[in-house]
Amino acid sequence: MNIWPNPALDYFTINGADDFTQIQLIDVNGKLVRQMKKLAGNRYTTHGLGKGMYFVRLQSSNSTVSIKLMIE
């Protein structure tokens, strides 16, 4: 599972996240900054997010995975 482009500018795409139903963006302080539902194509906008490091938390009914994402 990976995120590209990383670092991201306008959007990011999650590859290999077919089993996940919920996507959350968490800042480096652990604050939830955005919660999203799964979209067709797994492409998500970064509009409105500040530059910096985030964690993309992917959740399904039985597992959770976090991946680092840098936004430029």
All heavy atoms as TSV, in Angstrom:
chain	resi	resn	atom	element	x	y	z
A	1	MET	N	N	0.845	-1.158	0.000
A	1	MET	CA	C	0.000	0.000	0.000
A	1	MET	C	C	0.900	1.233	0.000
A	1	MET	O	O	1.869	1.289	0.735
A	1	MET	CB	C	-0.858	-0.042	1.257
A	1	MET	CG	C	-1.859	1.043	1.333
A	1	MET	SD	S	-2.935	0.880	2.756
A	1	MET	CE	C	-3.272	-0.839	2.802
A	2	ASN	N	N	0.569	2.214	-0.848
A	2	ASN	CA	C	1.353	3.438	-0.878
A	2	ASN	C	C	0.506	4.624	-1.326
A	2	ASN	O	O	-0.607	4.462	-1.804
A	2	ASN	CB	C	2.592	3.283	-1.756
A	2	ASN	CG	C	2.263	3.028	-3.205
A	2	ASN	OD1	O	1.157	3.259	-3.664
A	2	ASN	ND2	N	3.237	2.550	-3.946
A	3	ILE	N	N	1.085	5.796	-1.143
A	3	ILE	CA	C	0.447	7.067	-1.520
A	3	ILE	C	C	1.362	7.756	-2.519
A	3	ILE	O	O	2.569	7.817	-2.323
A	3	ILE	CB	C	0.242	7.959	-0.290
A	3	ILE	CG1	C	-0.766	7.322	0.650
A	3	ILE	CG2	C	-0.199	9.355	-0.705
A	3	ILE	CD1	C	-0.989	8.092	1.923
A	4	TRP	N	N	0.760	8.268	-3.588
A	4	TRP	CA	C	1.529	9.040	-4.556
A	4	TRP	C	C	0.672	10.167	-5.098
A	4	TRP	O	O	-0.557	10.044	-5.065
A	4	TRP	CB	C	2.063	8.138	-5.680
A	4	TRP	CG	C	0.999	7.564	-6.547
A	4	TRP	CD1	C	0.317	6.408	-6.341
A	4	TRP	CD2	C	0.453	8.124	-7.725
A	4	TRP	NE1	N	-0.612	6.212	-7.316
A	4	TRP	CE2	C	-0.556	7.268	-8.191
A	4	TRP	CE3	C	0.688	9.294	-8.451
A	4	TRP	CZ2	C	-1.319	7.524	-9.326
A	4	TRP	CZ3	C	-0.064	9.531	-9.586
A	4	TRP	CH2	C	-1.037	8.644	-10.005
A	5	PRO	N	N	1.155	11.263	-5.565
A	5	PRO	CA	C	2.547	11.636	-5.348
A	5	PRO	C	C	2.784	11.954	-3.875
A	5	PRO	O	O	1.864	12.370	-3.171
A	5	PRO	CB	C	2.724	12.888	-6.209
A	5	PRO	CG	C	1.357	13.479	-6.310
A	5	PRO	CD	C	0.406	12.312	-6.241
A	6	ASN	N	N	3.965	11.732	-3.420
A	6	ASN	CA	C	4.320	12.009	-2.034
A	6	ASN	C	C	5.749	12.521	-2.039
A	6	ASN	O	O	6.657	11.728	-2.234
A	6	ASN	CB	C	4.191	10.747	-1.190
A	6	ASN	CG	C	4.192	11.028	0.289
A	6	ASN	OD1	O	4.284	12.169	0.715
A	6	ASN	ND2	N	4.102	9.974	1.083
A	7	PRO	N	N	5.945	13.819	-1.915
A	7	PRO	CA	C	5.022	14.833	-1.431
A	7	PRO	C	C	3.927	15.186	-2.444
A	7	PRO	O	O	4.130	15.099	-3.642
A	7	PRO	CB	C	5.898	16.045	-1.154
A	7	PRO	CG	C	7.235	15.760	-1.728
A	7	PRO	CD	C	7.305	14.317	-2.069
A	8	ALA	N	N	2.784	15.569	-1.901
A	8	ALA	CA	C	1.612	15.910	-2.710
A	8	ALA	C	C	1.452	17.421	-2.795
A	8	ALA	O	O	1.840	18.143	-1.878
A	8	ALA	CB	C	0.363	15.287	-2.094
A	9	LEU	N	N	0.845	17.875	-3.875
A	9	LEU	CA	C	0.579	19.301	-4.043
A	9	LEU	C	C	-0.924	19.551	-4.045
A	9	LEU	O	O	-1.445	20.181	-3.135
A	9	LEU	CB	C	1.223	19.817	-5.331
A	9	LEU	CG	C	1.159	21.310	-5.567
A	9	LEU	CD1	C	1.789	22.087	-4.431
A	9	LEU	CD2	C	1.818	21.661	-6.875
A	10	ASP	N	N	-1.644	19.069	-5.045
A	10	ASP	CA	C	-3.080	19.311	-5.169
A	10	ASP	C	C	-3.937	18.109	-4.784
A	10	ASP	O	O	-5.104	18.260	-4.467
A	10	ASP	CB	C	-3.430	19.698	-6.607
A	10	ASP	CG	C	-2.743	20.988	-7.027
A	10	ASP	OD1	O	-2.672	21.912	-6.201
A	10	ASP	OD2	O	-2.266	21.055	-8.172
A	11	TYR	N	N	-3.368	16.928	-4.881
A	11	TYR	CA	C	-4.126	15.700	-4.602
A	11	TYR	C	C	-3.157	14.579	-4.258
A	11	TYR	O	O	-1.944	14.708	-4.454
A	11	TYR	CB	C	-4.955	15.283	-5.822
A	11	TYR	CG	C	-4.108	14.780	-6.955
A	11	TYR	CD1	C	-3.811	13.429	-7.082
A	11	TYR	CD2	C	-3.551	15.657	-7.883
A	11	TYR	CE1	C	-3.001	12.962	-8.100
A	11	TYR	CE2	C	-2.744	15.199	-8.899
A	11	TYR	CZ	C	-2.466	13.855	-9.003
A	11	TYR	OH	O	-1.659	13.390	-10.000
A	12	PHE	N	N	-3.687	13.497	-3.730
A	12	PHE	CA	C	-2.917	12.276	-3.555
A	12	PHE	C	C	-3.812	11.096	-3.875
A	12	PHE	O	O	-5.028	11.170	-3.796
A	12	PHE	CB	C	-2.318	12.151	-2.145
A	12	PHE	CG	C	-3.325	12.080	-1.037
A	12	PHE	CD1	C	-3.762	10.856	-0.554
A	12	PHE	CD2	C	-3.835	13.236	-0.458
A	12	PHE	CE1	C	-4.680	10.780	0.480
A	12	PHE	CE2	C	-4.757	13.171	0.573
A	12	PHE	CZ	C	-5.183	11.942	1.044
A	13	THR	N	N	-3.187	10.004	-4.279
A	13	THR	CA	C	-3.881	8.771	-4.616
A	13	THR	C	C	-3.356	7.663	-3.717
A	13	THR	O	O	-2.151	7.576	-3.483
A	13	THR	CB	C	-3.645	8.409	-6.094
A	13	THR	OG1	O	-4.098	9.487	-6.913
A	13	THR	CG2	C	-4.386	7.144	-6.480
A	14	ILE	N	N	-4.263	6.831	-3.229
A	14	ILE	CA	C	-3.874	5.713	-2.378
A	14	ILE	C	C	-3.971	4.433	-3.200
A	14	ILE	O	O	-5.040	4.107	-3.710
A	14	ILE	CB	C	-4.780	5.610	-1.144
A	14	ILE	CG1	C	-4.789	6.928	-0.371
A	14	ILE	CG2	C	-4.335	4.451	-0.255
A	14	ILE	CD1	C	-5.821	6.994	0.731
A	15	ASN	N	N	-2.861	3.738	-3.334
A	15	ASN	CA	C	-2.831	2.453	-4.043
A	15	ASN	C	C	-2.908	1.315	-3.035
A	15	ASN	O	O	-2.249	1.359	-2.001
A	15	ASN	CB	C	-1.536	2.306	-4.838
A	15	ASN	CG	C	-1.517	3.204	-6.036
A	15	ASN	OD1	O	-2.528	3.418	-6.674
A	15	ASN	ND2	N	-0.356	3.749	-6.332
A	16	GLY	N	N	-3.704	0.302	-3.324
A	16	GLY	CA	C	-3.794	-0.880	-2.475
A	16	GLY	C	C	-4.708	-0.726	-1.290
A	16	GLY	O	O	-4.593	-1.465	-0.318
A	17	ALA	N	N	-5.645	0.233	-1.334
A	17	ALA	CA	C	-6.531	0.491	-0.197
A	17	ALA	C	C	-7.950	0.000	-0.460
A	17	ALA	O	O	-8.908	0.557	0.060
A	17	ALA	CB	C	-6.538	1.985	0.111
A	18	ASP	N	N	-8.086	-1.043	-1.242
A	18	ASP	CA	C	-9.416	-1.501	-1.638
A	18	ASP	C	C	-10.285	-1.972	-0.485
A	18	ASP	O	O	-11.499	-1.861	-0.532
A	18	ASP	CB	C	-9.295	-2.609	-2.677
A	18	ASP	CG	C	-8.643	-2.108	-3.956
A	18	ASP	OD1	O	-8.757	-0.900	-4.244
A	18	ASP	OD2	O	-8.007	-2.921	-4.639
A	19	ASP	N	N	-9.690	-2.490	0.586
A	19	ASP	CA	C	-10.465	-3.020	1.705
A	19	ASP	C	C	-10.867	-1.956	2.727
A	19	ASP	O	O	-11.629	-2.235	3.641
A	19	ASP	CB	C	-9.678	-4.116	2.426
A	19	ASP	CG	C	-9.469	-5.324	1.536
A	19	ASP	OD1	O	-10.263	-5.515	0.586
A	19	ASP	OD2	O	-8.505	-6.073	1.777
A	20	PHE	N	N	-10.338	-0.749	2.595
A	20	PHE	CA	C	-10.594	0.286	3.593
A	20	PHE	C	C	-11.804	1.127	3.212
A	20	PHE	O	O	-12.049	1.383	2.044
A	20	PHE	CB	C	-9.352	1.155	3.766
A	20	PHE	CG	C	-8.208	0.375	4.352
A	20	PHE	CD1	C	-7.268	-0.209	3.536
A	20	PHE	CD2	C	-8.105	0.196	5.712
A	20	PHE	CE1	C	-6.230	-0.955	4.058
A	20	PHE	CE2	C	-7.079	-0.548	6.256
A	20	PHE	CZ	C	-6.135	-1.121	5.432
A	21	THR	N	N	-12.547	1.553	4.232
A	21	THR	CA	C	-13.774	2.300	3.998
A	21	THR	C	C	-13.709	3.728	4.519
A	21	THR	O	O	-14.520	4.561	4.138
A	21	THR	CB	C	-14.963	1.599	4.656
A	21	THR	OG1	O	-14.692	1.439	6.051
A	21	THR	CG2	C	-15.212	0.246	4.010
A	22	GLN	N	N	-12.775	4.019	5.400
A	22	GLN	CA	C	-12.678	5.346	5.989
A	22	GLN	C	C	-11.245	5.841	5.915
A	22	GLN	O	O	-10.306	5.090	6.186
A	22	GLN	CB	C	-13.132	5.321	7.444
A	22	GLN	CG	C	-13.202	6.668	8.081
A	22	GLN	CD	C	-13.809	6.591	9.475
A	22	GLN	OE1	O	-14.069	5.522	10.007
A	22	GLN	NE2	N	-14.035	7.728	10.063
A	23	ILE	N	N	-11.079	7.117	5.554
A	23	ILE	CA	C	-9.764	7.729	5.430
A	23	ILE	C	C	-9.754	8.966	6.311
A	23	ILE	O	O	-10.657	9.798	6.236
A	23	ILE	CB	C	-9.449	8.122	3.972
A	23	ILE	CG1	C	-9.401	6.873	3.091
A	23	ILE	CG2	C	-8.129	8.862	3.873
A	23	ILE	CD1	C	-10.649	6.633	2.340
A	24	GLN	N	N	-8.729	9.075	7.143
A	24	GLN	CA	C	-8.579	10.241	8.010
A	24	GLN	C	C	-7.209	10.849	7.793
A	24	GLN	O	O	-6.234	10.130	7.590
A	24	GLN	CB	C	-8.710	9.839	9.483
A	24	GLN	CG	C	-10.049	9.271	9.844
A	24	GLN	CD	C	-10.097	8.790	11.279
A	24	GLN	OE1	O	-9.095	8.325	11.827
A	24	GLN	NE2	N	-11.258	8.908	11.892
A	25	LEU	N	N	-7.134	12.182	7.851
A	25	LEU	CA	C	-5.856	12.887	7.821
A	25	LEU	C	C	-5.600	13.418	9.223
A	25	LEU	O	O	-6.433	14.132	9.784
A	25	LEU	CB	C	-5.873	14.039	6.830
A	25	LEU	CG	C	-5.805	13.653	5.365
A	25	LEU	CD1	C	-5.892	14.889	4.482
A	25	LEU	CD2	C	-4.540	12.902	5.061
A	26	ILE	N	N	-4.451	13.059	9.763
A	26	ILE	CA	C	-4.066	13.430	11.117
A	26	ILE	C	C	-2.809	14.285	11.019
A	26	ILE	O	O	-1.863	13.916	10.311
A	26	ILE	CB	C	-3.751	12.163	11.956
A	26	ILE	CG1	C	-4.840	11.097	11.813
A	26	ILE	CG2	C	-3.464	12.515	13.400
A	26	ILE	CD1	C	-6.169	11.459	12.364
A	27	ASP	N	N	-2.779	15.424	11.736
A	27	ASP	CA	C	-1.565	16.238	11.700
A	27	ASP	C	C	-0.516	15.666	12.652
A	27	ASP	O	O	-0.767	14.687	13.370
A	27	ASP	CB	C	-1.870	17.715	11.958
A	27	ASP	CG	C	-2.322	18.029	13.373
A	27	ASP	OD1	O	-2.194	17.168	14.281
A	27	ASP	OD2	O	-2.799	19.151	13.591
A	28	VAL	N	N	0.673	16.276	12.688
A	28	VAL	CA	C	1.767	15.743	13.502
A	28	VAL	C	C	1.497	15.851	14.999
A	28	VAL	O	O	2.154	15.194	15.796
A	28	VAL	CB	C	3.118	16.413	13.155
A	28	VAL	CG1	C	3.557	16.037	11.757
A	28	VAL	CG2	C	3.052	17.905	13.334
A	29	ASN	N	N	0.512	16.656	15.383
A	29	ASN	CA	C	0.130	16.770	16.791
A	29	ASN	C	C	-0.941	15.764	17.183
A	29	ASN	O	O	-1.401	15.765	18.316
A	29	ASN	CB	C	-0.356	18.190	17.095
A	29	ASN	CG	C	0.751	19.204	16.892
A	29	ASN	OD1	O	1.874	18.996	17.318
A	29	ASN	ND2	N	0.433	20.296	16.225
A	30	GLY	N	N	-1.359	14.932	16.223
A	30	GLY	CA	C	-2.366	13.922	16.503
A	30	GLY	C	C	-3.797	14.400	16.339
A	30	GLY	O	O	-4.736	13.681	16.671
A	31	LYS	N	N	-3.982	15.612	15.801
A	31	LYS	CA	C	-5.322	16.179	15.613
A	31	LYS	C	C	-5.916	15.712	14.280
A	31	LYS	O	O	-5.257	15.768	13.249
A	31	LYS	CB	C	-5.234	17.697	15.622
A	31	LYS	CG	C	-6.570	18.377	15.437
A	31	LYS	CD	C	-6.415	19.885	15.420
A	31	LYS	CE	C	-7.733	20.533	15.076
A	31	LYS	NZ	N	-7.589	21.969	14.864
A	32	LEU	N	N	-7.163	15.273	14.333
A	32	LEU	CA	C	-7.891	14.912	13.115
A	32	LEU	C	C	-8.209	16.187	12.351
A	32	LEU	O	O	-8.899	17.064	12.867
A	32	LEU	CB	C	-9.176	14.159	13.468
A	32	LEU	CG	C	-10.105	13.816	12.308
A	32	LEU	CD1	C	-9.444	12.819	11.374
A	32	LEU	CD2	C	-11.420	13.279	12.839
A	33	VAL	N	N	-7.694	16.317	11.127
A	33	VAL	CA	C	-7.931	17.525	10.345
A	33	VAL	C	C	-8.919	17.310	9.210
A	33	VAL	O	O	-9.519	18.256	8.714
A	33	VAL	CB	C	-6.623	18.128	9.789
A	33	VAL	CG1	C	-5.754	18.649	10.914
A	33	VAL	CG2	C	-5.860	17.130	8.950
A	34	ARG	N	N	-9.099	16.056	8.810
A	34	ARG	CA	C	-10.064	15.777	7.746
A	34	ARG	C	C	-10.447	14.303	7.793
A	34	ARG	O	O	-9.610	13.442	7.987
A	34	ARG	CB	C	-9.472	16.111	6.381
A	34	ARG	CG	C	-10.478	15.987	5.255
A	34	ARG	CD	C	-9.924	16.466	3.936
A	34	ARG	NE	N	-9.733	17.913	3.971
A	34	ARG	CZ	C	-9.155	18.604	3.007
A	34	ARG	NH1	N	-8.698	17.992	1.931
A	34	ARG	NH2	N	-9.021	19.907	3.099
A	35	GLN	N	N	-11.739	14.048	7.612
A	35	GLN	CA	C	-12.239	12.683	7.513
A	35	GLN	C	C	-12.962	12.552	6.187
A	35	GLN	O	O	-13.766	13.399	5.831
A	35	GLN	CB	C	-13.181	12.381	8.671
A	35	GLN	CG	C	-13.604	10.943	8.721
A	35	GLN	CD	C	-14.150	10.563	10.077
A	35	GLN	OE1	O	-13.683	11.033	11.096
A	35	GLN	NE2	N	-15.141	9.712	10.091
A	36	MET	N	N	-12.642	11.490	5.447
A	36	MET	CA	C	-13.180	11.327	4.105
A	36	MET	C	C	-13.725	9.919	3.929
A	36	MET	O	O	-13.248	8.986	4.556
A	36	MET	CB	C	-12.075	11.564	3.073
A	36	MET	CG	C	-11.419	12.913	3.197
A	36	MET	SD	S	-9.931	13.061	2.182
A	36	MET	CE	C	-8.757	12.180	3.184
A	37	LYS	N	N	-14.707	9.814	3.057
A	37	LYS	CA	C	-15.184	8.501	2.655
A	37	LYS	C	C	-14.390	8.051	1.447
A	37	LYS	O	O	-13.868	8.872	0.685
A	37	LYS	CB	C	-16.669	8.545	2.320
A	37	LYS	CG	C	-17.524	8.796	3.535
A	37	LYS	CD	C	-18.981	8.662	3.221
A	37	LYS	CE	C	-19.773	8.888	4.505
A	37	LYS	NZ	N	-21.167	8.625	4.324
A	38	LYS	N	N	-14.331	6.770	1.258
A	38	LYS	CA	C	-13.597	6.218	0.133
A	38	LYS	C	C	-14.218	6.684	-1.186
A	38	LYS	O	O	-15.433	6.650	-1.349
A	38	LYS	CB	C	-13.601	4.694	0.202
A	38	LYS	CG	C	-12.770	4.054	-0.851
A	38	LYS	CD	C	-12.730	2.565	-0.648
A	38	LYS	CE	C	-11.935	1.963	-1.773
A	38	LYS	NZ	N	-11.762	0.558	-1.608
A	39	LEU	N	N	-13.368	7.123	-2.097
A	39	LEU	CA	C	-13.806	7.590	-3.408
A	39	LEU	C	C	-13.355	6.622	-4.493
A	39	LEU	O	O	-12.319	5.973	-4.366
A	39	LEU	CB	C	-13.212	8.970	-3.705
A	39	LEU	CG	C	-13.595	10.104	-2.759
A	39	LEU	CD1	C	-12.831	11.368	-3.125
A	39	LEU	CD2	C	-15.092	10.347	-2.811
A	40	ALA	N	N	-14.112	6.555	-5.555
A	40	ALA	CA	C	-13.702	5.752	-6.713
A	40	ALA	C	C	-12.377	6.301	-7.223
A	40	ALA	O	O	-12.196	7.508	-7.325
A	40	ALA	CB	C	-14.768	5.816	-7.795
A	41	GLY	N	N	-11.458	5.443	-7.508
A	41	GLY	CA	C	-10.142	5.864	-7.966
A	41	GLY	C	C	-9.189	6.203	-6.836
A	41	GLY	O	O	-8.013	6.458	-7.078
A	42	ASN	N	N	-9.673	6.259	-5.598
A	42	ASN	CA	C	-8.856	6.542	-4.415
A	42	ASN	C	C	-8.026	7.808	-4.552
A	42	ASN	O	O	-6.891	7.880	-4.123
A	42	ASN	CB	C	-7.949	5.349	-4.087
A	42	ASN	CG	C	-8.736	4.183	-3.559
A	42	ASN	OD1	O	-9.682	4.352	-2.805
A	42	ASN	ND2	N	-8.373	2.984	-3.971
A	43	ARG	N	N	-8.612	8.854	-5.184
A	43	ARG	CA	C	-7.921	10.136	-5.374
A	43	ARG	C	C	-8.583	11.181	-4.473
A	43	ARG	O	O	-9.802	11.372	-4.534
A	43	ARG	CB	C	-7.986	10.553	-6.830
A	43	ARG	CG	C	-7.231	11.812	-7.114
A	43	ARG	CD	C	-7.209	12.086	-8.593
A	43	ARG	NE	N	-6.727	13.419	-8.854
A	43	ARG	CZ	C	-6.170	13.802	-9.973
A	43	ARG	NH1	N	-6.054	12.946	-10.965
A	43	ARG	NH2	N	-5.761	15.035	-10.136
A	44	TYR	N	N	-7.758	11.888	-3.670
A	44	TYR	CA	C	-8.268	12.810	-2.668
A	44	TYR	C	C	-7.557	14.159	-2.775
A	44	TYR	O	O	-6.357	14.217	-3.013
A	44	TYR	CB	C	-8.067	12.225	-1.263
A	44	TYR	CG	C	-8.701	10.865	-1.153
A	44	TYR	CD1	C	-7.966	9.720	-1.429
A	44	TYR	CD2	C	-10.041	10.725	-0.842
A	44	TYR	CE1	C	-8.554	8.468	-1.370
A	44	TYR	CE2	C	-10.640	9.479	-0.784
A	44	TYR	CZ	C	-9.883	8.357	-1.054
A	44	TYR	OH	O	-10.471	7.118	-1.013
A	45	THR	N	N	-8.300	15.231	-2.573
A	45	THR	CA	C	-7.756	16.572	-2.700
A	45	THR	C	C	-7.030	17.009	-1.426
A	45	THR	O	O	-7.382	16.579	-0.329
A	45	THR	CB	C	-8.866	17.589	-3.036
A	45	THR	OG1	O	-8.274	18.876	-3.204
A	45	THR	CG2	C	-9.919	17.667	-1.952
A	46	THR	N	N	-6.047	17.873	-1.599
A	46	THR	CA	C	-5.348	18.471	-0.467
A	46	THR	C	C	-5.782	19.925	-0.274
A	46	THR	O	O	-5.211	20.636	0.543
A	46	THR	CB	C	-3.824	18.417	-0.671
A	46	THR	OG1	O	-3.491	19.140	-1.854
A	46	THR	CG2	C	-3.334	16.989	-0.766
A	47	HIS	N	N	-6.791	20.350	-1.023
A	47	HIS	CA	C	-7.277	21.738	-0.955
A	47	HIS	C	C	-7.620	22.099	0.494
A	47	HIS	O	O	-8.319	21.375	1.182
A	47	HIS	CB	C	-8.513	21.910	-1.844
A	47	HIS	CG	C	-9.054	23.298	-1.825
A	47	HIS	ND1	N	-8.414	24.353	-2.441
A	47	HIS	CD2	C	-10.169	23.808	-1.244
A	47	HIS	CE1	C	-9.118	25.453	-2.239
A	47	HIS	NE2	N	-10.181	25.143	-1.518
A	48	GLY	N	N	-7.108	23.232	0.944
A	48	GLY	CA	C	-7.392	23.714	2.286
A	48	GLY	C	C	-6.458	23.205	3.371
A	48	GLY	O	O	-6.578	23.608	4.522
A	49	LEU	N	N	-5.526	22.334	3.015
A	49	LEU	CA	C	-4.575	21.818	3.988
A	49	LEU	C	C	-3.270	22.598	3.905
A	49	LEU	O	O	-2.802	22.925	2.821
A	49	LEU	CB	C	-4.283	20.339	3.731
A	49	LEU	CG	C	-5.461	19.389	3.897
A	49	LEU	CD1	C	-5.092	18.000	3.396
A	49	LEU	CD2	C	-5.884	19.333	5.360
A	50	GLY	N	N	-2.670	22.884	5.040
A	50	GLY	CA	C	-1.394	23.574	5.072
A	50	GLY	C	C	-0.246	22.653	4.712
A	50	GLY	O	O	-0.376	21.426	4.762
A	51	LYS	N	N	0.881	23.247	4.352
A	51	LYS	CA	C	2.074	22.469	4.048
A	51	LYS	C	C	2.545	21.761	5.310
A	51	LYS	O	O	2.405	22.272	6.414
A	51	LYS	CB	C	3.189	23.379	3.549
A	51	LYS	CG	C	2.900	24.024	2.226
A	51	LYS	CD	C	4.057	24.901	1.809
A	51	LYS	CE	C	3.765	25.568	0.481
A	51	LYS	NZ	N	4.877	26.402	0.036
A	52	GLY	N	N	3.100	20.557	5.118
A	52	GLY	CA	C	3.659	19.846	6.254
A	52	GLY	C	C	3.410	18.358	6.197
A	52	GLY	O	O	2.909	17.821	5.210
A	53	MET	N	N	3.750	17.693	7.293
A	53	MET	CA	C	3.626	16.247	7.419
A	53	MET	C	C	2.265	15.890	8.002
A	53	MET	O	O	1.797	16.521	8.949
A	53	MET	CB	C	4.726	15.707	8.334
A	53	MET	CG	C	4.667	14.218	8.556
A	53	MET	SD	S	5.024	13.242	7.095
A	53	MET	CE	C	6.758	13.576	6.910
A	54	TYR	N	N	1.651	14.878	7.421
A	54	TYR	CA	C	0.381	14.343	7.895
A	54	TYR	C	C	0.481	12.825	7.932
A	54	TYR	O	O	1.370	12.235	7.312
A	54	TYR	CB	C	-0.768	14.730	6.958
A	54	TYR	CG	C	-1.072	16.201	6.952
A	54	TYR	CD1	C	-0.367	17.068	6.118
A	54	TYR	CD2	C	-2.073	16.732	7.752
A	54	TYR	CE1	C	-0.635	18.421	6.106
A	54	TYR	CE2	C	-2.353	18.092	7.747
A	54	TYR	CZ	C	-1.630	18.922	6.926
A	54	TYR	OH	O	-1.899	20.263	6.911
A	55	PHE	N	N	-0.440	12.214	8.622
A	55	PHE	CA	C	-0.591	10.765	8.597
A	55	PHE	C	C	-1.949	10.458	7.994
A	55	PHE	O	O	-2.955	11.045	8.403
A	55	PHE	CB	C	-0.495	10.172	9.999
A	55	PHE	CG	C	0.861	10.350	10.604
A	55	PHE	CD1	C	1.146	11.444	11.400
A	55	PHE	CD2	C	1.868	9.439	10.344
A	55	PHE	CE1	C	2.403	11.621	11.941
A	55	PHE	CE2	C	3.136	9.613	10.877
A	55	PHE	CZ	C	3.406	10.708	11.680
A	56	VAL	N	N	-1.968	9.591	7.012
A	56	VAL	CA	C	-3.214	9.129	6.414
A	56	VAL	C	C	-3.568	7.828	7.129
A	56	VAL	O	O	-2.824	6.860	7.062
A	56	VAL	CB	C	-3.057	8.897	4.896
A	56	VAL	CG1	C	-4.366	8.374	4.300
A	56	VAL	CG2	C	-2.624	10.176	4.203
A	57	ARG	N	N	-4.678	7.843	7.860
A	57	ARG	CA	C	-5.122	6.659	8.592
A	57	ARG	C	C	-6.247	6.003	7.805
A	57	ARG	O	O	-7.279	6.615	7.535
A	57	ARG	CB	C	-5.615	7.042	9.977
A	57	ARG	CG	C	-6.030	5.833	10.798
A	57	ARG	CD	C	-6.588	6.224	12.143
A	57	ARG	NE	N	-5.583	6.920	12.928
A	57	ARG	CZ	C	-5.878	7.715	13.950
A	57	ARG	NH1	N	-7.128	7.931	14.299
A	57	ARG	NH2	N	-4.917	8.296	14.622
A	58	LEU	N	N	-6.024	4.764	7.432
A	58	LEU	CA	C	-7.006	3.987	6.677
A	58	LEU	C	C	-7.630	2.975	7.629
A	58	LEU	O	O	-6.917	2.242	8.306
A	58	LEU	CB	C	-6.323	3.263	5.518
A	58	LEU	CG	C	-5.527	4.156	4.562
A	58	LEU	CD1	C	-4.690	3.311	3.637
A	58	LEU	CD2	C	-6.455	5.050	3.792
A	59	GLN	N	N	-8.965	2.947	7.659
A	59	GLN	CA	C	-9.650	2.043	8.576
A	59	GLN	C	C	-10.627	1.146	7.829
A	59	GLN	O	O	-11.328	1.595	6.928
A	59	GLN	CB	C	-10.402	2.828	9.641
A	59	GLN	CG	C	-9.471	3.602	10.553
A	59	GLN	CD	C	-10.219	4.371	11.614
A	59	GLN	OE1	O	-11.204	5.037	11.320
A	59	GLN	NE2	N	-9.745	4.272	12.841
A	60	SER	N	N	-10.647	-0.105	8.236
A	60	SER	CA	C	-11.646	-1.054	7.765
A	60	SER	C	C	-12.309	-1.642	9.005
A	60	SER	O	O	-12.005	-1.238	10.127
A	60	SER	CB	C	-11.001	-2.157	6.918
A	60	SER	OG	O	-10.213	-3.009	7.727
A	61	SER	N	N	-13.185	-2.590	8.818
A	61	SER	CA	C	-13.877	-3.167	9.960
A	61	SER	C	C	-12.949	-3.928	10.896
A	61	SER	O	O	-13.250	-4.075	12.077
A	61	SER	CB	C	-15.002	-4.090	9.482
A	61	SER	OG	O	-14.451	-5.140	8.706
A	62	ASN	N	N	-11.796	-4.374	10.397
A	62	ASN	CA	C	-10.919	-5.168	11.260
A	62	ASN	C	C	-9.453	-4.732	11.276
A	62	ASN	O	O	-8.626	-5.418	11.851
A	62	ASN	CB	C	-11.010	-6.656	10.891
A	62	ASN	CG	C	-10.618	-6.903	9.452
A	62	ASN	OD1	O	-10.263	-5.985	8.724
A	62	ASN	ND2	N	-10.693	-8.148	9.027
A	63	SER	N	N	-9.107	-3.601	10.658
A	63	SER	CA	C	-7.713	-3.159	10.712
A	63	SER	C	C	-7.590	-1.655	10.480
A	63	SER	O	O	-8.484	-1.014	9.938
A	63	SER	CB	C	-6.860	-3.915	9.686
A	63	SER	OG	O	-7.244	-3.578	8.386
A	64	THR	N	N	-6.444	-1.138	10.917
A	64	THR	CA	C	-6.103	0.273	10.742
A	64	THR	C	C	-4.654	0.357	10.291
A	64	THR	O	O	-3.795	-0.325	10.841
A	64	THR	CB	C	-6.272	1.049	12.064
A	64	THR	OG1	O	-7.629	0.942	12.498
A	64	THR	CG2	C	-5.920	2.510	11.899
A	65	VAL	N	N	-4.401	1.197	9.279
A	65	VAL	CA	C	-3.050	1.400	8.755
A	65	VAL	C	C	-2.809	2.902	8.657
A	65	VAL	O	O	-3.700	3.655	8.274
A	65	VAL	CB	C	-2.913	0.763	7.347
A	65	VAL	CG1	C	-1.571	1.086	6.728
A	65	VAL	CG2	C	-3.126	-0.736	7.418
A	66	SER	N	N	-1.602	3.338	9.016
A	66	SER	CA	C	-1.232	4.751	8.877
A	66	SER	C	C	-0.030	4.881	7.945
A	66	SER	O	O	0.909	4.086	8.038
A	66	SER	CB	C	-0.877	5.342	10.238
A	66	SER	OG	O	-2.007	5.407	11.070
A	67	ILE	N	N	-0.093	5.876	7.072
A	67	ILE	CA	C	0.970	6.132	6.104
A	67	ILE	C	C	1.309	7.617	6.180
A	67	ILE	O	O	0.407	8.464	6.209
A	67	ILE	CB	C	0.531	5.780	4.677
A	67	ILE	CG1	C	0.087	4.318	4.602
A	67	ILE	CG2	C	1.639	6.051	3.673
A	67	ILE	CD1	C	-0.578	3.953	3.290
A	68	LYS	N	N	2.600	7.946	6.171
A	68	LYS	CA	C	3.028	9.345	6.190
A	68	LYS	C	C	2.772	9.984	4.835
A	68	LYS	O	O	2.973	9.366	3.794
A	68	LYS	CB	C	4.511	9.456	6.507
A	68	LYS	CG	C	4.850	9.139	7.934
A	68	LYS	CD	C	6.328	9.313	8.150
A	68	LYS	CE	C	6.704	8.930	9.570
A	68	LYS	NZ	N	8.144	9.083	9.804
A	69	LEU	N	N	2.343	11.255	4.881
A	69	LEU	CA	C	2.115	12.044	3.666
A	69	LEU	C	C	2.649	13.444	3.881
A	69	LEU	O	O	2.299	14.101	4.869
A	69	LEU	CB	C	0.612	12.112	3.349
A	69	LEU	CG	C	0.195	13.074	2.236
A	69	LEU	CD1	C	0.747	12.624	0.889
A	69	LEU	CD2	C	-1.309	13.221	2.195
A	70	MET	N	N	3.491	13.898	2.981
A	70	MET	CA	C	3.998	15.271	3.011
A	70	MET	C	C	3.194	16.085	2.006
A	70	MET	O	O	3.024	15.665	0.864
A	70	MET	CB	C	5.479	15.304	2.650
A	70	MET	CG	C	6.063	16.701	2.618
A	70	MET	SD	S	6.069	17.527	4.215
A	70	MET	CE	C	7.408	16.716	5.029
A	71	ILE	N	N	2.717	17.254	2.441
A	71	ILE	CA	C	1.989	18.156	1.552
A	71	ILE	C	C	2.845	19.396	1.334
A	71	ILE	O	O	3.301	20.010	2.284
A	71	ILE	CB	C	0.607	18.507	2.119
A	71	ILE	CG1	C	-0.230	17.237	2.209
A	71	ILE	CG2	C	-0.075	19.570	1.249
A	71	ILE	CD1	C	-1.618	17.434	2.748
A	72	GLU	N	N	3.048	19.728	0.068
A	72	GLU	CA	C	3.858	20.904	-0.289
A	72	GLU	C	C	2.995	22.109	-0.466
A	72	GLU	O	O	1.895	22.045	-0.908
A	72	GLU	CB	C	4.621	20.631	-1.585
A	72	GLU	CG	C	5.658	19.570	-1.439
A	72	GLU	CD	C	6.499	19.421	-2.694
A	72	GLU	OE1	O	6.012	19.665	-3.807
A	72	GLU	OE2	O	7.663	19.038	-2.542
